[in-house]
Amino acid sequence: MDEYSDPTPIATPAEFAAALKKVRDRFKKDKPFSVSPERELLRAHYQAEGHTITTMGLAIAVDLASPGAANLKYGKFAHLIADALGYKPGPFPGSSNAHWWRTLANGQAEIPMTEDGKYPWVLRPELCEALVSLGWFQTQPRA
């Protein structure tokens, strides 16, 4: 297992639900969370096969200019969720930076990188449960 693949839960589904509601409520009325790019990124990740997607997949799904743009926006959103949970991911070997993505997802050592060298991220099961409990996404993910 690599440092990104640790599946140890960081929060319960109820804690994730509370954090999601707290972050949702921070969005402005002129740009509510329900129509935000952050929610669309989360939706794309949730609806991906096996709740697994790369930054390239996210960028394509929500029509962002690049995987880097998806990584930045989703990472900032993950940071908000982490703050609401009181969680700080890392440190990881060779890096002093927090890896905010780990708030929402983790890697799977047994899932190889894609042909284009992209790393697949799996949405945390506890977060998936929270999204279902909140009723945020009506469409069930593909198997």
Secondary structure, DSSP 8 states (H G I E B T S, - for coil): --TT-----SS-HHHHHHHHHHHHTTS-TTS-GGGSHHHHHHHHHHHSGGGEE-HHHHHHHTT-S-HHHHHHHHHHHHHHHHHHHT-----BTTB-S--GGGGTEE--TTS---TTS---EEE-HHHHHHHHHHT---S----
